[in-house]
């Protein structure tokens, strides 16, 4: 069962404007990455469904987060269908994220009172997602279209809240351009959770990098 309402999840995103996206087959590594993000000030975290261990890892993470990072909202990403969404919601997901928009998943999440943040690229897709109960959508792949695209989409659709993921650079100039364009939040992935940092278990660097991004 989700610990946070849709309103609470959205507020956590709007407060920090950064959403970490991570996947690893070892739950202990995931816990330490989440802890680093929590210590840096983040309050929402997406564990992506990118391997066969993702659901089991998610089941192990949820009760740990409740004790060790009580204000952290944990969601499941790369959810492509209703069945998968149901498994992660049963495991305690506070929100569901996808690289695509799936009508049946949207309907199921809405019935379950779980925020569904689907991947969209065009204004038409975003509007359909909004009408299906998703006031927050994911622009994917965001790096392909750039910050100006967000600004142009929001001109006729100012009610949309857009989380940008995929190919985003995290230097100060790039981050500022995205936010100045009206981006609701930025998804942080492999640019921060690098292979070297994970292999070396360098959680201190992860925390420092997140803190730096939050200062932009």
C-alpha positions as CSV (number, residue, x, y, z in Angstrom):
1,X,0.0,0.0,0.0
2,X,1.2,3.5,-0.9
3,X,2.3,5.6,2.1
4,X,1.8,9.0,0.3
5,X,-1.1,10.5,-1.5
6,X,-0.8,11.8,-5.1
7,X,-0.8,15.4,-3.7
8,X,2.0,14.6,-1.4
9,X,4.1,12.9,-4.1
10,X,3.6,15.9,-6.4
11,X,4.6,18.3,-3.7
12,X,7.8,16.3,-3.0
13,X,8.7,16.6,-6.7
14,X,7.9,20.3,-6.9
15,X,9.9,21.1,-3.7
16,X,13.2,19.7,-5.0
17,X,12.5,19.5,-8.8
18,X,14.8,16.5,-9.1
19,X,13.7,12.8,-9.4
20,X,16.5,10.2,-9.2
21,X,16.0,7.1,-11.5
22,X,18.0,4.0,-10.6
23,X,18.2,0.2,-11.0
24,X,20.4,-2.4,-9.6
25,X,20.0,-6.1,-8.8
26,X,21.4,-5.8,-5.3
27,X,18.9,-4.3,-2.8
28,X,21.7,-3.3,-0.4
29,X,23.2,-1.1,-3.1
30,X,19.8,0.4,-3.9
31,X,19.3,1.2,-0.2
32,X,22.6,3.1,0.0
33,X,21.9,5.0,-3.2
34,X,18.4,6.0,-1.8
35,X,20.0,7.0,1.5
36,X,22.5,9.2,-0.3
37,X,19.7,10.9,-2.2
38,X,17.7,11.3,1.1
39,X,20.7,12.8,2.9
40,X,21.2,15.2,0.0
41,X,17.6,16.4,0.4
42,X,15.5,14.5,-2.1
43,X,12.1,13.1,-1.1
44,X,11.1,11.1,-4.2
45,X,12.9,8.2,-5.8
46,X,12.2,6.0,-8.8
47,X,13.4,2.4,-8.9
48,X,13.2,1.4,-12.6
49,X,11.9,-2.0,-13.7
50,X,14.9,-2.8,-15.9
51,X,15.8,-6.4,-14.8
52,X,14.3,-9.6,-13.5
53,X,15.2,-8.7,-9.9
54,X,13.5,-5.3,-9.9
55,X,10.3,-6.4,-8.2
56,X,12.0,-8.5,-5.6
57,X,14.4,-5.6,-4.9
58,X,11.5,-3.2,-4.6
59,X,9.8,-5.5,-2.1
60,X,12.9,-5.4,0.1
61,X,13.4,-1.6,-0.3
62,X,9.9,-0.4,0.7
63,X,10.0,-1.5,4.4
64,X,13.6,-0.3,4.8
65,X,12.8,3.1,3.4
66,X,9.8,3.4,5.8
67,X,12.2,3.0,8.7
68,X,15.4,4.6,7.5
69,X,14.1,7.4,5.1
70,X,10.5,7.9,6.4
71,X,9.8,11.0,4.2
72,X,11.0,9.4,1.0
73,X,8.4,8.5,-1.5
74,X,9.4,5.5,-3.7
75,X,7.9,4.7,-7.1
76,X,8.4,2.2,-9.8
77,X,9.5,3.2,-13.3
78,X,9.6,1.6,-16.7
79,X,6.1,0.1,-16.1
80,X,4.6,-0.8,-19.4
81,X,1.3,-2.4,-18.6
82,X,-1.4,-2.7,-16.0
83,X,-0.3,-6.1,-14.7
84,X,3.2,-4.9,-13.9
85,X,1.8,-1.8,-12.3
86,X,-0.4,-4.0,-10.1
87,X,2.6,-6.0,-8.8
88,X,4.6,-2.9,-7.8
89,X,1.6,-1.2,-6.3
90,X,1.0,-4.3,-4.2
91,X,4.6,-4.1,-3.2
92,X,4.1,-0.5,-1.9
93,X,4.8,1.8,-4.8
94,X,3.7,5.4,-4.2
95,X,3.7,6.2,-7.9
96,X,4.1,4.6,-11.3
97,X,6.2,6.0,-14.1
98,X,6.4,4.7,-17.7
99,X,8.3,5.7,-20.9
100,X,5.0,5.4,-22.7
101,X,1.3,6.2,-22.1
102,X,-0.9,3.1,-21.7
103,X,-4.6,3.7,-21.3
104,X,-5.3,0.6,-19.2
105,X,-2.5,1.3,-16.8
106,X,-3.7,4.9,-16.4
107,X,-7.2,3.6,-15.6
108,X,-5.9,1.1,-13.1
109,X,-3.7,3.6,-11.3
110,X,-6.5,6.1,-11.1
111,X,-8.8,3.5,-9.6
112,X,-6.0,2.6,-7.1
113,X,-5.4,6.3,-6.3
114,X,-1.8,6.0,-7.4
115,X,-0.1,8.7,-9.4
116,X,0.7,7.6,-13.0
117,X,3.4,9.6,-14.8
118,X,3.4,8.3,-18.4
119,X,6.0,9.1,-21.0
120,X,4.8,11.4,-23.7
121,X,6.5,13.4,-26.5
122,X,3.8,15.2,-28.4
123,X,1.3,17.7,-27.1
124,X,-1.5,15.3,-28.2
125,X,-0.1,12.5,-26.1
126,X,0.3,14.8,-23.1
127,X,-3.3,16.0,-23.4
128,X,-4.6,12.5,-23.6
129,X,-2.6,11.5,-20.5
130,X,-3.9,14.6,-18.7
131,X,-7.5,13.6,-19.5
132,X,-6.8,10.1,-18.3
133,X,-5.9,11.4,-14.9
134,X,-2.2,12.3,-15.2
135,X,-1.6,16.0,-14.4
136,X,2.1,15.2,-14.4
137,X,3.7,13.6,-17.5
138,X,7.2,12.5,-18.4
139,X,8.8,14.1,-21.5
140,X,10.9,11.3,-22.9
141,X,13.4,11.4,-24.4
142,X,13.8,15.0,-23.3
143,X,17.4,15.5,-24.4
144,X,16.4,14.9,-28.0
145,X,14.0,17.9,-28.1
146,X,15.6,20.3,-25.6
147,X,14.3,23.0,-23.2
148,X,12.7,25.2,-25.9
149,X,10.3,22.3,-26.6
150,X,9.0,22.4,-23.1
151,X,8.4,26.2,-23.3
152,X,6.5,25.8,-26.6
153,X,4.3,23.0,-25.3
154,X,3.4,24.9,-22.1
155,X,2.4,28.0,-24.0
156,X,-1.0,26.4,-25.1
157,X,-1.0,23.8,-22.3
158,X,0.1,25.8,-19.2
159,X,-1.7,23.3,-16.9
160,X,0.7,20.5,-17.7
161,X,3.5,19.5,-15.4
162,X,6.4,18.0,-17.2
163,X,9.1,15.8,-15.8
164,X,12.0,15.6,-18.2
165,X,14.1,12.5,-18.5
166,X,16.5,11.0,-21.1
167,X,19.7,12.7,-22.3
168,X,19.5,15.6,-19.8
169,X,22.9,17.2,-19.0
170,X,23.4,18.3,-15.4
171,X,25.8,21.2,-15.6
172,X,24.4,24.4,-14.1
173,X,23.7,26.1,-17.5
174,X,21.7,23.2,-18.8
175,X,19.7,22.7,-15.6
176,X,18.8,26.4,-15.5
177,X,17.6,26.3,-19.1
178,X,15.2,23.5,-18.4
179,X,13.8,25.2,-15.3
180,X,13.5,28.6,-17.0
181,X,11.5,26.8,-19.8
182,X,9.0,25.7,-17.2
183,X,10.1,22.1,-16.5
184,X,8.4,20.7,-13.4
185,X,11.2,18.3,-12.5
186,X,14.3,16.7,-14.0
187,X,15.0,13.0,-13.9
188,X,18.6,12.2,-12.8
189,X,20.0,8.8,-13.9
190,X,23.4,7.5,-15.1
191,X,25.0,10.9,-15.2
192,X,25.0,10.9,-11.4
193,X,24.8,7.1,-10.7
194,X,27.8,6.4,-12.8
195,X,29.2,2.8,-13.2
196,X,32.4,3.9,-11.5
197,X,30.5,5.3,-8.5
198,X,28.3,2.3,-8.1
199,X,31.1,-0.2,-8.6
200,X,33.3,1.6,-6.0
201,X,30.3,2.1,-3.7
202,X,31.1,5.8,-3.7
203,X,27.9,7.0,-2.1
204,X,29.5,10.1,-0.7
205,X,30.1,11.4,-4.3
206,X,26.5,10.7,-5.2
207,X,25.3,12.7,-2.3
208,X,27.6,15.6,-3.1
209,X,26.6,15.6,-6.7
210,X,22.9,15.7,-5.9
211,X,23.5,18.5,-3.4
212,X,25.3,20.5,-6.1
213,X,22.4,20.0,-8.6
214,X,19.9,21.2,-6.0
215,X,21.9,24.4,-5.6
216,X,21.5,25.4,-9.3
